[in-house]
Structures are given as C-alpha cells and as structure tokens.
Amino acid sequence: MVAQFKNTNKPEIIYPERDGNPMADNTVQFRWITSIKANLDWLFADDDQVFVAGDLLWYPTENNNKKRQAPDIMVVFDRPKGDRGSYQQWKEDNIAPQVVFEILSPGNTQAEMNRKLLFYEHNGVEEYYIYNPNKNDFSGLLRNGETLEVIEKIDNWISPRLGIRFQLAETELIIYYPDDQPFSSFIEEKQRAEDERKRADKLAEKLRELGVNPEEI
C-alpha cells in the first residue's frame, strides 16, 4: 500500500508594489505631494527612526494583498529610514503609519475618500490631513480611541506628532516648521538640495587637501 501525502505548501503571496493608479492626476496635485514630502524629509533628516514616504502601498495585514492603501504621504515614527517596495506592516514591528496626507484632485470621488477614511481609521492612523488645492479646502482628523474625529478648529492647528502648523490663508494652505519658518516650495527644495550637495563637495575637497580621504571617515 502506497501512502499519499497532501501538499501542505501554500503558494507564496505576492504583494504588488504598484496599484496601477498614477501618483497624481495633474501638476498642482503632484507639486503639493512632492513639496510636503520633501519638507517632511528635511524636518526629520536627523532622526533615523522616522520613515517618510510618498505614494507607497501600505499592507496592514499579512497574507492579505487585497487590503491596501497608498497614502499620498505617510509618516511612520519608530521605523528606520530606507528604501522599501511597499510598507508591509508585519515586517515593521507591526507599527502603522501614524500620520497620513491626501492631496485631492478633481478625479477623487466622495466614495473613494470615504473608503480611505475607513481604512485609516480601522488600521490605526493617528492623524489624517486632507487638502484640496483647487478649492483651497483643508481638513484634518485626529484619533480618539477607536475613531478618527474631525478637528473643528483646523486653522493654525499644530500637529501633535509632527509639530508643524497649518494656516489656511486666502489663496492656499501654508505649512510652518516647528520654528515657525514656512515650508519651502518645490523649487526651493531643489535648490536647497543642490546647495547641500555643493557644500558636501567643498568639504570633501578640503579634506583631501589635508590628506584625509572623506570616504574613510
């Protein structure tokens, strides 16, 4: 008699890194997403345990690749910086993104935004900010127990987690660093990065003149 054994090996679950949707529908939305993300990178540049990402798929539950969302910007405290194809929460000490931003475009529907709100509420987001640059409409929600509740007085609101301040001016949202300096524009961020690169190159050149290899420091 030949014994037969069932194959108990489960097929590997693939967690796609793209959902087929574009990061932005237009230049205005793209500019806001990249600007906020870049400024948050600068804000936490010296903290290795703050991970900031834009348009990155977040999978909160292992073995479920259907349950996912890609916030326009998300911030995760107590997780190291570094490249990721997606944010798989069970591989990240089960830490959910604490802060998420969504920048709206005319293509966003109310049903879509309702689904996102339920997802963020159910999966542990602490602060959720939504900005519609076309209408200059800004809103935020803050976690209270198991639910995300609307922040009634959002103008000049200071994020508990990020320490940044939101001012709803007449024409657009203005975001301030904790030292009350306004967030830089996309162009200013590019210039700042270029200035930092030039400064690093000059420092490396000076070290070489002193007989020190900067790559060995």
TAZI-V316049 format. One record per residue. N is the residue number from 1. PHI is phi in degrees with one decimal (* if undefined). PSI is psi as a letter, one per 20 degrees, with the letter a starting at -180 (NA if undefined). Layout:
# TAZI-V316049
<<N	PHI	PSI> <N	PHI	PSI>>
This chain:
# TAZI-V316049
<<1	*	p> <2	-101.6	p> <3	-79.3	p> <4	-111.8	p> <5	-117.0	p> <6	-73.4	q> <7	-78.7	o> <8	-94.0	j> <9	-72.0	p> <10	-83.9	q> <11	-63.3	q> <12	-66.9	p> <13	-89.4	p> <14	-95.6	p> <15	-109.5	n> <16	-56.2	q> <17	-92.8	i> <18	-132.1	q> <19	-107.5	j> <20	85.7	i> <21	-98.0	q> <22	-70.1	q> <23	-64.5	h> <24	-143.4	q> <25	-93.3	i> <26	-155.8	r> <27	-68.3	h> <28	-66.0	g> <29	-61.7	g> <30	-60.1	g> <31	-62.9	g> <32	-68.0	g> <33	-62.0	g> <34	-67.6	h> <35	-68.1	g> <36	-63.7	g> <37	-62.1	g> <38	-63.9	g> <39	-67.7	h> <40	-67.7	h> <41	-59.2	g> <42	-65.9	g> <43	-58.3	h> <44	-110.1	k> <45	-58.6	h> <46	-93.7	j> <47	-111.2	o> <48	-69.7	i> <49	-108.3	k> <50	-130.1	o> <51	-104.3	p> <52	-117.6	p> <53	-142.3	q> <54	-123.0	p> <55	55.0	l> <56	-105.2	p> <57	-66.4	p> <58	-112.4	o> <59	-107.4	o> <60	-80.6	h> <61	-126.8	p> <62	-66.5	q> <63	68.4	j> <64	-137.8	n> <65	-93.2	j> <66	-91.6	h> <67	-86.4	o> <68	-162.1	r> <69	-156.1	q> <70	-122.0	n> <71	-59.1	q> <72	-57.8	g> <73	-141.2	p> <74	-136.5	q> <75	-125.2	p> <76	-124.3	o> <77	-84.2	q> <78	69.0	k> <79	-128.4	p> <80	-70.4	q> <81	-62.6	r> <82	141.7	r> <83	-76.9	q> <84	-143.6	q> <85	-78.0	h> <86	-160.5	r> <87	-99.7	n> <88	-96.4	o> <89	-59.8	h> <90	-66.8	i> <91	-92.9	j> <92	-119.8	l> <93	55.6	k> <94	56.5	k> <95	-94.1	p> <96	-82.5	q> <97	-55.1	p> <98	-84.5	h> <99	-131.0	p> <100	-132.3	q> <101	-123.7	q> <102	-126.5	p> <103	-105.1	p> <104	-84.9	q> <105	-128.4	r> <106	-59.1	i> <107	-79.2	i> <108	-73.4	p> <109	-99.3	r> <110	-65.7	h> <111	-63.8	g> <112	-62.5	g> <113	-68.7	h> <114	-63.7	g> <115	-64.9	g> <116	-64.0	g> <117	-59.3	g> <118	-62.5	g> <119	-62.2	g> <120	-65.9	h> <121	-64.8	g> <122	-70.2	h> <123	-106.3	j> <124	96.0	j> <125	-62.0	p> <126	-93.5	h> <127	-134.2	p> <128	-132.0	o> <129	-117.6	p> <130	-127.8	p> <131	-129.7	p> <132	-109.4	n> <133	-66.4	h> <134	-70.2	h> <135	-105.2	i> <136	50.6	l> <137	-115.1	p> <138	-126.1	p> <139	-143.5	r> <140	-147.9	q> <141	-131.9	q> <142	-125.9	p> <143	-68.9	p> <144	-135.2	n> <145	70.5	d> <146	-92.9	i> <147	-125.4	q> <148	-99.7	p> <149	-112.7	q> <150	-62.7	p> <151	-81.2	o> <152	-68.1	g> <153	-104.8	n> <154	-86.1	h> <155	-67.2	p> <156	69.3	j> <157	-67.5	p> <158	-108.0	p> <159	-64.0	p> <160	-59.2	h> <161	-82.5	g> <162	-91.6	h> <163	76.9	j> <164	-91.1	q> <165	-114.2	q> <166	-110.2	p> <167	-119.7	p> <168	-91.3	n> <169	-78.6	a> <170	-65.0	h> <171	-106.9	h> <172	-161.9	r> <173	-75.3	p> <174	-115.9	p> <175	-113.9	p> <176	-115.7	q> <177	-65.4	r> <178	-58.1	h> <179	-87.1	j> <180	73.0	j> <181	-86.5	p> <182	-69.8	q> <183	-56.4	q> <184	-78.0	q> <185	-76.2	r> <186	-58.9	g> <187	-65.5	g> <188	-64.1	h> <189	-65.2	g> <190	-62.0	g> <191	-67.6	h> <192	-63.2	g> <193	-62.9	g> <194	-65.9	g> <195	-63.4	g> <196	-64.6	h> <197	-64.6	g> <198	-65.0	h> <199	-63.8	g> <200	-64.8	h> <201	-65.9	g> <202	-65.7	g> <203	-63.7	g> <204	-62.8	g> <205	-64.0	g> <206	-64.2	g> <207	-63.5	h> <208	-65.1	h> <209	-63.0	h> <210	-89.5	j> <211	82.1	k> <212	-111.7	p> <213	-83.6	o> <214	-61.6	h> <215	-74.3	i> <216	-98.6	j> <217	-84.0	NA>>
